[in-house]
């Protein structure tokens, strides 16, 4: 995207984004079932049903990145030494819980659903954290930093807040709406923090003698792709969601708030687009800066 049309990381972009989106939906389901009566939480039913299909779509997309997809199972043989093996195991456990959870939402079964929601979210959160840990190795100084897990968690919280707020608003579940708006604000702020942290680290490492730069430096005016993606990432997955969430909280249960939520589904698409650009920028920087 930024140099020579490289796009081999897009399957991983899709996987990490759908993993975080599925975890976000699991968080919304868990919070709704926990804070409201189980019967009253039916307004998030579409999200509960979508957890498993989303996750499976991301897993299938990740297989496109493999040279030999049918040999992927062998990665589980090295659990004690490989972060990638742990990520795959936790993602599979998340998928099993997501399948049971999605079926429970689809069939309307409510027995122990609160515990199932919370278990699904916790496995999803573990999978998200492990997916960030895979990249945090000494051989990639650009990724071996706290900005990366901050970015992953920020995206997940932002998506949870946005999706939950849309569902709560459409169902007039005003008691839960502040919780979801708070999640959106927290996620957006974490996304902005991670973006600025990432940018400063890249500029510092690009001048260090311990790394090799094999792509044009980010400040190079002839290579505006990273700058554009960075700006859109911060704008769409940070500044705008936070500003809109704060305004919606100030409006309260006013007609203006109700009208604003009519455009919220489109806002989720823009958040996903901004997050995907930020994730693509992460991979570009990982290839731009590596140790000798």
C-alpha positions in Angstrom: 0.0 0.0 0.0 2.8 2.4 0.9 5.7 1.0 -1.1 5.8 -1.1 -4.2 2.1 -2.2 -3.8 2.9 -4.5 -0.9 -0.3 -6.1 0.4 0.7 -9.5 1.8 -0.2 -8.5 5.4 -3.9 -7.8 4.6 -5.0 -11.3 5.7 -3.4 -10.6 9.1 -5.1 -7.2 9.2 -8.4 -8.8 8.6 -7.7 -11.5 11.2 -6.7 -9.1 14.0 -9.5 -6.7 13.3 -12.2 -9.4 13.2 -10.7 -11.0 16.3 -11.1 -7.7 18.2 -14.5 -7.1 16.7 -15.7 -10.5 17.9 -14.2 -9.9 21.3 -16.0 -6.5 21.3 -19.4 -8.1 20.6 -18.7 -10.7 23.3 -18.1 -7.8 25.8 -21.3 -6.0 24.7 -23.3 -9.3 25.2 -21.7 -9.9 28.6 -22.2 -6.3 29.8 -25.8 -6.3 28.6 -26.7 -9.6 30.2 -25.0 -8.6 33.5 -26.3 -5.1 33.8 -29.8 -5.7 32.6 -32.2 -8.6 33.0 -31.4 -11.4 30.6 -34.8 -11.0 28.8 -34.2 -7.3 28.5 -30.8 -7.8 26.9 -32.3 -9.2 23.7 -31.5 -5.9 22.0 -27.9 -7.1 21.5 -29.0 -10.5 20.1 -27.6 -9.7 16.6 -24.2 -9.1 18.1 -24.3 -12.3 20.2 -25.2 -14.3 17.1 -22.5 -12.7 15.0 -19.6 -13.5 17.4 -18.8 -16.9 16.0 -19.2 -16.1 12.2 -17.0 -13.1 12.6 -14.3 -15.0 14.3 -14.3 -17.8 11.8 -14.1 -15.4 8.9 -11.0 -13.9 10.5 -9.5 -17.3 11.1 -10.1 -18.3 7.5 -8.6 -15.0 6.2 -5.5 -15.6 8.3 -4.9 -18.9 6.5 -4.4 -16.9 3.3 -1.2 -15.6 4.8 0.2 -19.1 5.2 2.4 -20.8 2.6 0.9 -24.2 3.6 -2.5 -23.6 5.2 -3.2 -27.3 5.8 -0.1 -27.6 7.9 -1.2 -24.9 10.3 -2.2 -27.4 13.0 1.5 -28.3 13.5 1.9 -24.9 15.2 0.1 -26.3 18.3 2.9 -28.7 18.9 5.2 -26.0 20.3 3.0 -24.5 23.0 5.8 -24.3 25.6 8.1 -22.2 23.5 6.0 -20.4 20.9 3.8 -17.3 21.4 2.2 -18.1 18.0 1.2 -21.5 19.2 -0.4 -19.9 22.3 -2.3 -17.4 20.2 -3.7 -20.2 18.0 -4.7 -22.2 21.0 -6.5 -19.3 22.7 -8.1 -18.3 19.5 -9.5 -21.8 19.1 -10.8 -21.9 22.6 -12.4 -18.5 22.0 -14.0 -20.0 18.8 -15.4 -22.9 20.8 -17.0 -20.6 23.4 -18.1 -18.2 20.6 -19.9 -21.1 18.9 -21.8 -22.2 22.0 -22.6 -18.5 22.9 -23.8 -17.7 19.4 -26.0 -20.7 19.4 -27.5 -19.8 22.7 -28.3 -16.3 21.4 -29.7 -17.7 18.2 -32.0 -20.3 20.0 -33.0 -17.9 22.8 -31.7 -20.1 25.5 -30.9 -18.0 28.6 -29.7 -20.7 31.1 -26.3 -19.7 32.4 -25.9 -17.3 29.5 -24.4 -14.6 31.7 -21.5 -16.9 32.6 -21.2 -18.0 29.0 -21.0 -14.4 27.9 -18.4 -13.6 30.4 -16.3 -16.7 29.6 -16.5 -16.0 25.9 -15.3 -12.4 26.5 -12.4 -13.5 28.7 -11.2 -16.1 26.2 -11.6 -13.4 23.5 -9.6 -10.9 25.6 -6.9 -13.5 26.1 -6.8 -14.2 22.4 -6.5 -10.4 21.6 -3.6 -10.0 24.1 -1.8 -13.1 22.8 -2.2 -11.8 19.2 -0.4 -8.6 20.3 2.3 -10.6 22.2 3.2 -12.5 19.0 4.6 -9.4 17.5 6.5 -8.2 20.6 9.9 -9.7 19.9 13.5 -8.3 20.1 14.0 -8.8 16.4 11.3 -6.2 15.6 12.1 -3.1 17.7 9.2 -1.2 16.2 6.7 -3.8 17.6 8.4 -4.6 20.8 6.7 -1.8 22.7 3.6 -1.1 24.8 1.9 0.9 22.0 1.0 -2.3 20.2 -1.1 -4.0 22.9 -2.6 -0.6 23.7 -3.7 -0.3 20.1 -5.3 -3.7 20.1 -7.2 -3.2 23.3 -8.2 0.4 22.3 -9.7 -0.8 19.0 -11.6 -3.6 20.8 -13.0 -1.2 23.5 -13.9 1.4 20.8 -15.8 -1.2 18.7 -17.6 -2.5 21.8 -18.7 0.9 22.8 -19.8 1.9 19.3 -21.7 -1.3 18.6 -23.3 -1.4 22.0 -24.4 2.2 21.8 -26.1 1.6 18.5 -28.0 -1.4 19.8 -28.9 0.3 23.1 -30.2 3.4 21.3 -32.3 1.5 18.8 -33.9 -0.4 21.6 -34.3 2.7 23.9 -32.1 0.9 26.5 -31.1 4.3 28.0 -29.8 2.8 31.2 -27.0 0.9 29.4 -26.2 3.7 26.9 -23.7 5.6 29.2 -21.7 2.4 29.8 -21.2 1.9 26.1 -20.4 5.6 25.4 -17.8 5.3 28.2 -16.3 2.3 26.5 -16.1 4.2 23.2 -14.4 7.2 24.8 -11.9 4.9 26.6 -11.2 3.0 23.4 -10.8 6.1 21.3 -8.4 7.7 23.8 -6.3 4.5 23.9 -6.2 4.5 20.1 -5.0 8.1 20.0 -2.4 7.3 22.7 -1.1 4.3 20.9 -0.9 6.1 17.5 1.2 9.0 19.0 3.3 6.5 20.9 3.9 4.5 17.7 4.8 7.6 15.7 7.3 8.9 18.2 8.9 5.4 18.5 9.3 5.1 14.8 10.9 8.6 14.4 13.3 7.7 17.3 14.2 4.3 15.9 14.6 5.6 12.3 17.6 7.7 13.6 19.1 5.0 15.7 22.2 3.0 14.7 20.7 -0.3 16.0 18.2 -0.7 13.2 18.2 -0.9 9.4 15.8 1.2 7.4 14.9 -0.6 4.1 12.0 1.7 3.2 11.9 5.5 2.9 11.6 7.3 6.2 8.2 8.3 7.3 8.9 12.1 7.1 9.9 11.8 3.5 7.5 14.0 1.5 7.8 11.7 -1.5 6.1 8.9 0.5 2.9 10.4 1.8 1.0 7.1 2.2 2.1 6.6 5.9 1.2 10.2 6.8 -2.3 9.8 5.2 -3.0 6.5 6.9 -1.8 7.8 10.2 -4.1 10.9 10.0 -7.1 8.8 9.0 -6.4 6.3 11.7 -6.2 9.0 14.4 -9.3 10.8 13.0 -11.6 7.8 12.4 -10.6 5.5 15.2 -9.7 8.2 17.8 -10.7 11.8 17.7 -14.1 11.6 16.0 -15.5 8.7 18.0 -14.4 10.3 21.3 -15.9 13.7 20.3 -19.2 12.2 19.1 -19.5 10.0 22.2 -19.0 13.0 24.5 -21.5 15.1 22.6 -24.1 12.2 22.8 -23.6 12.0 26.5 -24.1 15.8 26.8 -27.3 15.6 24.7 -28.9 13.1 27.1 -32.2 11.5 25.9 -32.9 14.4 23.5 -34.3 14.2 20.0 -30.8 15.3 18.7 -29.3 12.2 20.3 -31.8 10.0 18.7 -31.2 11.5 15.3 -27.5 11.2 15.7 -27.7 7.5 16.3 -29.4 7.0 12.9 -25.9 7.5 11.4 -24.1 5.4 14.0 -23.9 2.2 11.9 -22.0 4.1 9.3 -19.7 5.4 12.0 -18.8 1.8 12.9 -17.8 1.2 9.3 -15.5 4.3 9.5 -14.0 3.1 12.8 -13.2 -0.3 11.2 -11.7 1.5 8.2 -9.5 3.7 10.4 -8.4 0.8 12.5 -7.5 -1.3 9.5 -5.4 1.6 8.1 -3.6 1.8 11.5 -3.0 -1.9 11.5 -1.6 -1.8 7.9 0.7 1.0 9.1 1.8 -1.2 11.9 3.0 -3.9 9.5 4.6 -1.4 7.2 6.7 0.0 10.1 7.6 -3.6 11.1 9.2 -4.1 7.7 10.7 -0.6 7.5 12.6 -1.0 10.8 14.4 -4.3 11.7 17.6 -5.1 13.5 20.9 -5.8 11.7 
